[in-house]
Amino acid sequence: MTKNFIVVFVILVLGQSTFAQKKVEVRPYTISTTVEKYKKDYPFIKPIKPLISERINAEEDIVYKETAISKLKLDIYRPVFSAEEKAPAILLIHGGGWISGSKENQRIMAQNLAENGFLAITVAYRLSQEAVYPAGVIDLKDAIRWIKSNAKAYNIDSDKIAVLGTSAGAQLATLVGVTANSETYNEQDEEISSEVQAIVNIDGIVSFIHPEASAEGKVAGLWLDGSRDENPKNWKEASPLEYVDKNTPPILFINSSRPRFHAGRDDMIKILNENNIYSEVHTLKDSPHSFWLLQPWFQPTLAYIVSFLNKIFKE
């Protein structure tokens, strides 16, 4: 038995459950692989391109948290403005089924948000093959605390922070947004609040246990430390819909034409309406999942986000 095998074996046995050790093919999730996946059915699509602009500054690969086996990093894209001005901050959370993807998938969206006057931060978090739920949730809450603790250095308005996520990242963004300072995630003794003022959910479910979420299976189970039957506690606990109440921030939903990816959304909106909490829903007709990485859907997605955030933060 080699030394490397021993290390891998120890990590698997001590760090993850038997369910999480099950083999699953992890496919790269990038802009280029998304184009490749959809170009047969949508031959007109084009990949989104990086934004080159003198109106934004970038600082990349900043370590915001260290775990036992990794350094979690974030990238900051901010508008060029005077030292006296403060900007709302947007934390962007990538998707990939809680098992793949990277903060770089959100880079182009962050660049465009920065050009529109927002300080945009893309973030890495622990995925299921490194650590199961709730590790990634706690990482993202720690990222919010990092943003607030560094608000002065980056001219951030710490009373105007939004979380934005795509696909699995949208589920995470929504969960983080509806569980501020939660006992569930042992936050009651934290000096800095994890509260945010707005949520942007781009094609992400808001419940793992809703009847509309029946398609969620093995990949979700890898993250939730067991199947729906094996670990119902985690499946319910990780469902944002379970926490929606009068304290929920305003939320924007942008969805593809595929109903699977907004499981629980309409029930969430019903609760928001009952509590007079602002929400918007936009569905991009005939669009596939991961539309935010593709033209012609990126531009309308960006427009909806900017309009919503301006309404919440600037009007």
Protein Blocks (a to p, Z undefined) as FASTA:
>chain_A
ZZklmmmmmmmmmmpcfklmpccddddddfklmmmmmmmmmmmbccddddddfkbccdeh
iafbdcfkbccddddddddddfkbccdddddddeeehpgccfklmmmmmmmmmmnopacd
ddddddfkloccfklmmmmmmmmmmmmmmmmmnopafklccdddehjlmmmmmmmmmmgh
ifklopmlpfbdcbdfbdcdehiafbfkbmklmmpckkmmmmnopafklmmmlmmmmmmk
lmgcfklccddddddfbfklmghklmmmmmmmmnopacdddddehiaehklmpcfklmmm
mmmmmmmmmmmmmZZ
